[in-house]
Amino acid sequence: MRTTINTREFGELTFFTGNGTNYVFVDINGQPGTLGKQICDGGGLMGSTISCRSTRPSDFEKLCKKWWRNYLRDQRGG
């Protein structure tokens, strides 16, 4: 599964599940051809990894947007 969200900070961010798994990755480093970084609970890039077991694109998009909001909150120190 794959979704892209537009952000002020990074422009377009692409979220995707990796290599036949339910684990979710984000292309936050802007390097084409890389796997991206695996997203984790609470908006992190390290810790308990997040997976999406739903096959509905709307559920996947909600999960990714929620992670992004948490990521921004953590980056701002909130």
C-alpha positions in Angstrom: 0.0 0.0 0.0 1.2 3.5 -0.7 0.0 7.1 0.1 1.5 10.5 -0.2 0.8 13.5 2.0 1.8 17.1 1.4 3.8 18.8 4.2 5.2 22.2 4.7 8.4 20.9 6.2 9.3 18.2 3.6 7.0 18.7 0.6 5.6 15.4 -0.4 6.1 12.5 1.9 5.4 9.0 0.7 4.4 6.3 3.1 4.4 2.6 2.0 4.3 -0.9 3.3 7.5 -2.8 2.6 8.4 -5.9 0.8 5.2 -8.0 1.3 5.0 -7.0 5.0 2.5 -4.8 6.9 5.3 -2.6 8.3 5.0 1.0 7.3 7.9 3.1 6.0 8.3 6.8 5.1 10.5 8.3 2.5 11.6 11.1 4.8 15.3 11.2 3.8 14.5 12.3 0.2 16.9 9.9 -1.3 15.4 8.1 -4.4 15.8 4.4 -4.5 16.1 3.9 -0.7 13.8 1.9 1.4 12.9 4.8 3.7 12.6 4.7 7.4 10.3 2.5 9.4 7.8 4.4 11.4 7.3 3.7 15.1 4.8 4.4 17.8 4.4 8.0 19.1 5.8 9.7 15.9 9.3 8.2 16.2 11.7 6.5 13.8 13.0 4.2 16.5 11.1 2.0 19.0 8.0 -0.1 18.5 7.3 -0.4 14.8 3.9 0.3 13.3 2.2 -2.0 10.9 -1.1 -1.7 9.0 -3.2 -4.8 8.8 -6.1 -3.1 7.2 -6.5 -3.4 3.4 -8.5 -0.2 3.2 -6.5 2.8 1.8 -8.5 5.2 4.0 -7.2 3.4 7.1 -3.7 3.4 5.9 -3.9 7.2 5.1 -5.3 7.9 8.6 -2.5 5.9 10.3 0.2 7.8 8.3 -1.4 11.2 9.0 -1.6 10.4 12.7 2.1 9.4 12.8 3.0 12.6 11.0 1.2 14.8 13.5 3.0 12.9 16.3 6.3 13.3 14.6 5.9 17.0 14.2 4.8 17.4 17.9 7.9 15.5 19.0 10.2 17.5 16.8 8.8 20.7 18.3 9.3 19.4 21.8 5.7 19.1 22.6 
